[in-house]
Amino acid sequence: MHRLNAWLRRHPMVVDSAWALIVLVFGVLVAAEQVDVNGNRVTGPQLWAGLAIAAVLPGLMVVRRRWPDVTTAAAVVLGLSQIAGRIEPGLSSVAYLVFAYTGAAFGRAWTSRLALAASLAAGPLTVWRLVPSPDSANDTLTKRVVLSALMTTPFVLCWAWGRLTRVRRAYLVELEDRAARLERERDAQAQVAVAAERARIARELHDVVAHNVSVMIVQADGAAYVMDTSPQQTKEALGTIASTGRQALAEMRRLLGVLRTADTTGEYVPQPGVEELPELLEQVRTAGLPVEFTATGEVRELPRGLELTVYRIVQEALTNVRKHGGPGASAQVTVDFRDGDLEVLVEDDGRGSTREQLTAGGADGLGHGLIGMRERVGMVSGSLDVGPRPGGGFRIRAVLPLKVSK
């Protein structure tokens, strides 16, 4: 039954044809036995005109949805011709109600107005032309007005039903269009989220590779330098290289794990945060860069996203010191917990970065480290200040807002 209803909705002409066939059969039968007001059987031209109307109206019903404007206008003309020719209405005249509905539901604006005007005029015109003039005291003007109103009411109700159908159909179309827009917006948001996640992974991979590989390079160079004179230092350097490589591999596996299914993401280590800063600094010191660390203010628990931002800023800043600070450089890392924000300050006394490295990046990274820092700070609505330090060296200062707990 459900499939049948769906098929009929997709083929409305079949339904209209079925109703038109019923109107045609009974309309022709009634028109053939039509009698006038005096009880005499209608013959001659009026009989043939009645049969023609009974045949044409069902034909218009069949194609009324395909051409609602033409069929409604034709039905109005046919009705006016029937009234003008004083042809008695028969069972086929019920089709006029269908066209009052059709003009309002499917036609253009002028068709709807034409259908309304014809509906309002149907009763008075029928009474005026087809109902005999008063021939007794009981047949008053009031009764004729009431009769006109009664004959007009079905047409007006069908027109109102058509308007309601049009409004409901427009509402459903709007709902479908809105659902389609929401689906497109959802797909677009999903694509934006995917792009943002890929950008985050790219930043994470850059930080991991830049930091750990630079440590491994420094240790490898040192091991090669002291290999013949100090085997113990060479062994320690090789151990540092191995542990740094394992750490880099673990972090890269964690980052790439977001591309796997949700079942396997739990196998990877959690994202680093502020509590891992001592390990990071110790690793940097092992690589040959003296670093001092100071934490001021009331240390408190931070959101994981903010902790990762702090960790990556310090990691990238110290990587830049090793790259551009030159020999003998040292760094100072300060984390200041304040009431409304968190300040991260990384300073060094090296030779600093050139203008090209600061603006467009050098040949060893195209400035992606500073770009990644700015993006990270921007995601948490913070501010970042980078540039040469007075007296020599370089400084990176990030201010990250905190939600004040009540």
N, C-alpha and C positions, 0 to 999 in steps of 0.2 A: 504493500500500500504506500509506503514511504517513497519507493522508487517511482511508482505511478504518479504520485503528486509532484515529485520533482520533475518528471518528464513532462507533465502537463504544464507546469510553470515555465518550462523552457520552450513549449510549443503552444502559446496562447491561442493561435488561430484554430487549433483543433477544438478547443473548448468553445470558441465563438461560433465555429461551424456547427457544432452540435446544437447549441441554443438556436442558431439561425434556422436549422432544419426543422426544429419543433415549431418555431414561429411561422415558418413557411407553410408547413402542412396544415396547422390549425387555422392560420390566417386565411389561406385560400378557401378552406372548407367553410369558414364563417362568412367570408366575402361572397361566396357563391349563393349562400342562403340569406343574404342581407335583405332587410325590410326597411321601409321608410317609416316616418313618424305616424303615418296613418295605418300601418300594419300591412301595407302592400309590398310584395316582393319587388326588389329593385331589379330593373332590366335595362337593356340598352347601353348607352355610353357610360352611365354611372356604374353599371355592373363591371364593365371592362376596366374602367378607371380604378375601381376598388380592387379588382384582381391584380392590376399592374402594380398598385401601391403595395399590396400584400406580397408581391414577388420581389420588388426592388428593395424594400426595407431589410429583409433578411440578407440580401446580397451585400448591402452596405455594412451590416453587422459583421460579416465574415472578415472584412478588411479594415475594420474601424481602428484597430491598434496600429496597423502599418501606416495608414493615412488618416489620422484623427481629424486634421483640419478639413480636408476635402469631404470626408464622409459626414462630419457634423454639419458643415455648410449645406451639403446636398440634402440631408435630412430636414434642415430648417426650410429650405426651398420647397421640398416635397410636402411638408406639413402645411406651409402657407398655401400651396396650390390645392391641397385637399380641402382646406377651409374655404378658399375662394370658390372652389367648384361645388361646395355644399355636399361633399362626399362623406357619408356617415362613417365615423370611426369604427373599426372592427378590432378583432383580437390582435392583428398585426400592429396596431397603434401603440402597443406596449413597447415597441422598439424605440419610440421617441424618448421614452424614459432612459433607455440605454445610451442614447446619443447626448442627452443632458449630462449624464455621468461621464461619457467619453470626452466631451469638450472640456469639462473641468479637470479631468484627471490626466489626460494625455495631450491635449491641444496646446497651442500657443496662447499668449495672453489675449489676443483678439478673438480667438476661438472660444475661450472660456467666457469672455464677456458676451459674445453672441449667444452662447448656450444659456447664459443667465437671462438675457433679455427675452429669448424665445420661451424659456420656462415661465417667466413672469407673465408673458402675453398669451400663453397657451390657453389658460382658463377663460379669460375675458373674450378672446377671439372666438373660441369654440362656442361659448354661450351666445355670443352676438350673431354668429352666422348659422349655427346649426340648431339652436334651441328656438322653438317657435315663439313669437311675440306673445305677451300676456293677453289672454282672452277671457280671463275671469278675475274676480276680485282677490282670489287666493294667490294668484301668480303675480306677486309684487316685485318691485325693483330690489327690495332687500333680499328676497329669496334668490334673485338672479345674481346679486353680488356674492351671497354666501356660496351659491353653486360655483361661481367663478373661482372663489378662493379655494374651495375644496378640490376643484380640478387642477388648480395651479400647484397646490401643496406637494403632490408627489414629484412633480418636475423639479421644484426647488429643493426638495429633500435629496433627490438623486444628484443634483448639481452640487449640493453641500457635501454629499458623500464622496463625489469625485474630487472636490478640493481637499478633503481630508486625506484621501488616498495620495494625492500629489504631494502634500506636505509630509506625510509619513514616508513616501518613497524618497523624497529629497533628504529627509532626516537619516534614513538608512544609508543613502549614498554618502552623506557626510560622515556617518560613523565608519563606513568602510574606508573612505579616504583618510580619515583620521587614524584608523588602525594601520593602514598602509604607511602613513607618514611616521607613526610611532615605530613601526617595524624597521623602516629605513633609518630613523634616528638611532634605534637600538643597534642596528648593524654598524652605523657610523661610529657610535660610541665604543662598540667592541673593537673596531679597527683602530680607533684612537688609543684605546687601552693597550692593545697589542703593540702599537708603535711606541707608546710610552714605556712599556715593559722592556721592549727591545733596546730602547735608548738607555734605560736603567742598567740593563745587563752589559751594554757596551761600556758605560761609565765604570761599572764594577770591575769588568775585565781589564780595563785600562789601568785602574788603580792597583789591582792585584799584580798584573804583569809588570807595570812600571816599577812598583816598589820591590817586589821580590826578585825580579831579574836584575835590577841594579845592585841589590845586596849580593846576589850570586856572582855578578861580574867583579865587584870590588873584592870579594873573598877569593875568587879565582886568581885575580891579578896578584893579590898578596901572597897566595900560596905559591904561585909560580916564582915570585921574587925571593921567598925564603926557603924554597924547597931544598936547596943544597946546604944551607947554613943552619936551618932550624927545622928539622923534621917534625918536632912536636907541634910547632905553630902551624905547619902545613897540615898536619892531621886535624887540628882544631878547625882550621879554615874549611877543609873538606867536609867535616862534620856539620859546620854551619851551612855550607852549600846544600848538603843533603836534607837537613831539617827545613831550610827555607824552601827548597823545591817541593818537599812533601806538603808544607803548609800552602804553597801556591796551588798545588794540585788539588788539595782538599777544598780550597775556596773556589777554584774554577769548577769543580764538580758540583759544589753547592749552587753556584750561579746557573750552570747549565741544567741543574736539576729542575728548575722551574719550567723547562721545556718538556719534561716528562709528565707522566700521569700523576695524579694527586696521591696515589698509593705509595710512590717511591720517593716523594719529596722528603719524607720524614727521615730518610737514611742520611741526609746531608747535615753538616754541622750548622749551628745557628749563625745568624749574622753577627759580625763583631760589633762591640759597643765600647763604652767608656771604660768598662772594667778590663778590657783587653789592651788598653793603652800602655800599661807597664811592660807587657810582653813586646809590644811594638817598639817601644823606646829601647828596651834591652837588645832587641834585634838590631836596631840602628846603631847602638853603641858597639855591638860586636862587629858590625861592618866598618867601624873606624870613625864614626861621627860622634863627637861628644855632645850629649844632650842633657839639659837640665829640665826637670818637670816640676811645676808648682800648681797646686789646686787651692783656690781661695773661696771663701764663702761657705754657705751651708750646702754640703753635698747632698743631693737628693736623687731619687729615681727618675729617669727620663723615659719618654716614649722611645720604642725601639727604632723608629725611623730617625728621630733626632740623635740618638746615640750613634747610629750608623753614619750620619752626616758628620758628627764630631770626629769619629774615628777616621773617616776617609779624608777629611780636611787635614788632619795632623799627618796622616800617612802621605798624602800628596805633597804637602809642604816640605816634609823631611826628604822626600825623594828629590824634590827640586833643589834642596840645599846640597845634596850629594852630587847632583848633576852640574849645578852652576856655581856652587859656593867656592869651589877651588880648594887647594890643599890648606890644611890648618884651620878650616872653618869649624865653628861650633854653633849650636842652636839652643834656643830657650823656648819651652812650651809652657804656656800659662792657660789654665782653665778657671774662669771666674764665675761662680754661681751667684747671681744677683737675684733681687726680688722678682723682677719681671722678665729677665732675659739671661742668656748664657753667653759669655764672651770667650772666644778661643783665639789666642794670640800666639803666633809662631814667628820668632825673630832669629836671624843669624847674623854673624859678623863677617861673612864671606864677601866675595866680590860682587854678588848680586847678579841679576839678569840684565841682559841688554834690552834696548827698546824694542828691537825686532822680536826677541823672545817673549817680551811682555805683551805685545800687541798682536803679532801674527804668528808667534811661536817659532822655534828653531827647527833644525832638521831632525831633531830627536823626539818629535811628538806633535808638531804642528799646533802647539798651544792647547791640546785637548785637556790637559790637567787643570789649568785655570778655568777653561770653559766648563768642565765638569763640576768644579767647585762652585762656580756661579749658579749653575743649574740646581745643584743640591741645596744651596742656601736659598735660592729663589723658591724652591718647592715648600720650604717651611716659613716663607715670608720674612726671611732675615736679610741682612746686609753684609756685603763683603768689600773689604778695602785691601788692595794689594799695591805694593810699590816699594821703591828704595827706602831704606831706613836712614834717618839723619846720622851722620858719622860713619856711614858705610854699611853694607849688608842689605838685607831684604826683610820685609815684614809682611805677614798675612794676618789680617784681623777680621774675624767673622763674629757677628752678633746675631744670636738665634733667639727669637722670642719664646718665652715659657708661659704656660697657662698657670696663673696663680691659683693654687688650691685654697679653698675656703674651709 
